[in-house]
């Protein structure tokens, strides 16, 4: 009788543990540029009743360093491969789960009511003594892409002293939206989220490294709930949501 009671109690504890795991939200650390799209994906996922998800959005560098320091993230979506490499080199991700989920485009934005520069090469003259907003190229992926593009076009030496660096790409976007910078270099997906800015120019794709968003499970934290959301992020339904926010995916477009 005693053995049966102990076995029953143990089984109950296991069930309670499984329920607790299922109810604990999955935590995803995602690049700031994915804020709106990822929030929409999470909303669609939770609407299916699979389980709750919470997200932390910031610069990819900030998130990678937080995860390396032990922050409780379970899934990491970076805005470039360099910070995913950095975290992988420190044993921070399950390497076999790593894959490219999204890609993006680099654009020049200006206030929506402002005249546009004649071309990208006209940017130094267009700015005059005004500021160009961009992510900090020492650690923000969008800033690194922006600097690479401006160097490729031979503009960096004329613009470096006119830059206003943001801690992530959304900060750079906000500087332009508020009129604190005359122009900004952001992703095309960021330009879509504010009516206060418009795209003035698109940077040639060969002017900077490919803008890729690698996805991975955080090492040692791949519980079943995290794996379920990781799988959903790779699904055609999630791809359709990401595309609706301007991202490119390797999933086929739905038939029209």
C-alpha positions as CSV (number, residue, x, y, z in Angstrom):
1,X,0.0,0.0,0.0
2,X,2.8,2.4,1.0
3,X,4.7,1.6,-2.3
4,X,1.5,2.3,-4.3
5,X,1.0,5.6,-2.5
6,X,4.6,6.7,-3.1
7,X,4.3,5.7,-6.8
8,X,1.1,7.7,-7.1
9,X,2.6,10.7,-5.5
10,X,5.6,10.6,-7.8
11,X,3.4,10.3,-10.9
12,X,1.4,13.3,-9.7
13,X,4.6,15.3,-9.2
14,X,5.7,14.4,-12.8
15,X,2.4,15.5,-14.2
16,X,2.6,18.8,-12.2
17,X,6.1,19.4,-13.5
18,X,5.0,18.8,-17.1
19,X,2.1,21.2,-16.6
20,X,4.3,23.8,-15.0
21,X,6.8,23.6,-18.0
22,X,3.9,23.9,-20.5
23,X,2.6,27.0,-18.7
24,X,5.9,28.7,-18.3
25,X,6.3,31.1,-21.3
26,X,8.9,30.4,-23.9
27,X,11.4,33.3,-23.9
28,X,12.7,34.5,-27.3
29,X,15.5,37.0,-27.6
30,X,15.1,38.8,-30.9
31,X,16.8,41.6,-32.8
32,X,15.0,45.0,-32.4
33,X,14.3,45.2,-36.1
34,X,12.0,42.2,-35.8
35,X,9.8,43.7,-33.1
36,X,6.6,44.2,-35.0
37,X,6.9,41.0,-37.1
38,X,7.9,38.8,-34.2
39,X,5.1,40.2,-32.0
40,X,2.6,39.3,-34.8
41,X,4.1,35.8,-35.1
42,X,3.8,35.3,-31.3
43,X,0.2,36.5,-31.4
44,X,-0.6,33.9,-34.1
45,X,1.1,31.2,-32.2
46,X,-0.7,31.9,-28.9
47,X,-4.0,32.1,-30.8
48,X,-3.6,28.4,-31.7
49,X,-3.5,27.7,-27.9
50,X,-0.1,26.0,-28.1
51,X,1.4,28.0,-25.2
52,X,2.6,31.4,-24.1
53,X,5.6,33.2,-25.5
54,X,7.4,36.3,-24.2
55,X,9.9,38.3,-26.2
56,X,12.9,40.5,-25.4
57,X,13.9,42.9,-28.2
58,X,17.2,44.8,-28.3
59,X,20.3,45.1,-30.4
60,X,21.7,41.6,-31.4
61,X,24.9,42.4,-29.6
62,X,23.1,43.2,-26.3
63,X,21.0,40.0,-26.5
64,X,24.0,37.8,-27.3
65,X,26.0,39.2,-24.3
66,X,23.0,38.8,-22.0
67,X,22.6,35.2,-23.1
68,X,26.3,34.5,-22.6
69,X,26.0,35.9,-19.1
70,X,23.1,33.5,-18.3
71,X,20.0,35.5,-19.2
72,X,17.0,33.1,-19.4
73,X,16.4,33.2,-23.1
74,X,15.6,30.0,-24.9
75,X,15.6,31.1,-28.6
76,X,17.9,33.7,-30.2
77,X,17.2,35.5,-33.4
78,X,20.1,37.8,-34.5
79,X,20.2,40.4,-37.2
80,X,23.5,39.2,-38.4
81,X,25.7,36.1,-38.4
82,X,28.6,37.7,-36.5
83,X,26.8,37.9,-33.2
84,X,25.4,34.4,-33.6
85,X,29.0,33.2,-34.3
86,X,30.1,35.0,-31.2
87,X,27.6,33.3,-29.0
88,X,28.2,29.9,-30.7
89,X,31.9,30.2,-30.0
90,X,31.1,30.5,-26.3
91,X,28.9,27.4,-26.4
92,X,25.7,29.5,-26.1
93,X,23.6,27.9,-28.8
94,X,22.6,24.4,-29.9
95,X,24.7,24.5,-33.1
96,X,22.6,21.9,-34.9
97,X,19.5,24.2,-34.5
98,X,21.2,27.1,-36.2
99,X,19.6,28.3,-39.5
100,X,19.0,31.4,-41.6
101,X,15.4,32.5,-41.0
102,X,15.1,35.9,-42.7
103,X,16.8,38.5,-44.8
104,X,16.4,42.2,-45.2
105,X,17.3,45.3,-47.2
106,X,19.2,48.5,-46.3
107,X,17.6,51.8,-47.1
108,X,18.0,55.6,-46.5
109,X,15.1,57.2,-44.8
110,X,14.2,60.9,-44.4
111,X,11.3,62.7,-42.7
112,X,8.1,62.1,-44.7
113,X,7.7,65.8,-45.6
114,X,11.3,66.4,-46.5
115,X,12.8,66.7,-50.0
116,X,14.9,63.7,-51.0
117,X,18.6,63.8,-51.9
118,X,19.4,63.5,-55.7
119,X,21.2,60.2,-55.0
120,X,23.1,58.4,-52.4
121,X,26.3,60.1,-53.6
122,X,24.7,63.4,-53.0
123,X,24.2,62.6,-49.3
124,X,27.1,64.7,-47.8
125,X,25.9,67.8,-49.6
126,X,22.3,67.0,-48.8
127,X,23.0,66.8,-45.0
128,X,25.1,69.9,-44.8
129,X,25.7,70.4,-41.1
130,X,22.7,68.1,-40.2
131,X,23.0,64.5,-38.8
132,X,22.8,61.1,-40.3
133,X,21.3,58.5,-37.9
134,X,22.4,54.9,-37.9
135,X,23.1,52.1,-35.5
136,X,26.4,52.2,-33.7
137,X,28.7,50.2,-36.0
138,X,30.9,49.0,-33.1
139,X,28.2,46.5,-32.1
140,X,24.8,47.1,-33.8
141,X,24.3,45.0,-37.0
142,X,22.4,47.7,-38.9
143,X,25.2,50.1,-38.1
144,X,27.8,47.7,-39.4
145,X,25.9,47.2,-42.6
146,X,25.4,50.9,-42.9
147,X,29.1,51.7,-42.4
148,X,30.1,49.0,-44.9
149,X,27.7,50.4,-47.5
150,X,28.9,54.0,-47.0
151,X,32.5,52.8,-47.2
152,X,31.8,50.9,-50.4
153,X,30.2,54.0,-52.0
154,X,33.2,56.2,-50.9
155,X,31.1,58.3,-48.5
156,X,32.2,57.3,-45.1
157,X,35.1,59.7,-44.7
158,X,32.7,62.6,-45.5
159,X,29.9,61.4,-43.3
160,X,31.6,59.9,-40.2
161,X,31.6,63.2,-38.3
162,X,27.9,63.8,-39.2
163,X,26.6,60.6,-37.7
164,X,24.3,60.1,-34.8
165,X,24.6,56.6,-33.5
166,X,21.7,54.7,-31.9
167,X,21.9,51.8,-29.5
168,X,19.8,49.8,-32.0
169,X,18.2,50.4,-35.4
170,X,14.9,51.5,-33.9
171,X,16.6,54.3,-32.1
172,X,18.1,55.5,-35.3
173,X,14.7,55.3,-37.0
174,X,13.2,57.4,-34.1
175,X,15.8,60.1,-34.5
176,X,14.7,60.6,-38.1
177,X,11.0,60.3,-37.2
178,X,11.4,63.0,-34.6
179,X,13.3,65.3,-36.9
180,X,16.5,65.1,-34.8
181,X,18.4,63.7,-37.8
182,X,17.9,64.7,-41.5
183,X,18.3,61.1,-42.7
184,X,19.0,57.6,-41.4
185,X,20.2,54.3,-42.6
186,X,17.9,51.5,-41.5
187,X,16.3,48.3,-42.7
188,X,13.5,48.5,-45.2
189,X,11.2,46.7,-42.7
190,X,11.9,49.5,-40.1
191,X,10.8,52.2,-42.6
192,X,7.4,50.5,-42.8
193,X,6.6,51.0,-39.2
194,X,6.6,54.8,-39.1
195,X,4.4,57.2,-41.1
196,X,6.9,60.0,-40.1
197,X,9.6,58.7,-42.5
198,X,9.8,57.6,-46.1
199,X,12.4,55.7,-48.1
200,X,14.6,58.1,-50.2
201,X,17.1,55.6,-51.5
202,X,17.9,51.9,-51.4
203,X,21.5,50.7,-51.0
204,X,22.8,48.3,-53.7
205,X,22.8,44.8,-52.3
206,X,26.5,44.4,-53.2
207,X,27.5,47.4,-51.1
208,X,27.4,45.5,-47.9
209,X,27.4,41.9,-46.6
210,X,24.1,40.0,-47.0
211,X,21.6,41.0,-44.3
212,X,20.8,37.6,-42.8
213,X,18.9,36.7,-39.6
214,X,20.1,33.4,-38.1
215,X,17.9,31.6,-35.6
216,X,19.0,29.1,-33.0
217,X,17.9,27.4,-29.7
218,X,19.9,28.4,-26.7
219,X,22.1,25.6,-25.5
220,X,20.8,23.6,-22.6
221,X,17.4,25.3,-22.7
222,X,15.7,23.3,-25.5
223,X,12.6,22.1,-23.5
224,X,9.7,20.9,-25.5
225,X,7.8,24.2,-25.3
226,X,10.8,26.1,-26.8
227,X,11.2,23.5,-29.5
228,X,7.6,23.9,-30.4
229,X,7.9,27.6,-30.9
230,X,11.2,27.2,-32.7
231,X,9.4,24.9,-35.2
232,X,6.5,27.4,-35.6
233,X,9.0,30.1,-36.5
234,X,10.1,28.0,-39.4
235,X,6.6,27.2,-40.6
236,X,4.9,28.5,-43.7
237,X,2.4,30.4,-41.5
238,X,5.2,32.3,-39.7
239,X,6.9,32.9,-43.0
240,X,3.8,34.5,-44.4
241,X,3.6,36.9,-41.4
242,X,7.3,37.8,-41.7
243,X,6.8,38.6,-45.4
244,X,3.8,40.7,-44.6
245,X,6.1,42.9,-42.5
246,X,8.6,43.2,-45.4
247,X,11.1,40.4,-44.5
248,X,12.3,37.9,-47.1
249,X,12.2,34.2,-46.3
250,X,13.3,31.1,-48.0
251,X,9.8,29.7,-47.7
252,X,7.8,29.6,-50.9
253,X,5.2,32.3,-51.4
254,X,1.6,31.0,-51.1
255,X,-0.2,30.3,-54.3
256,X,-2.4,33.1,-55.5
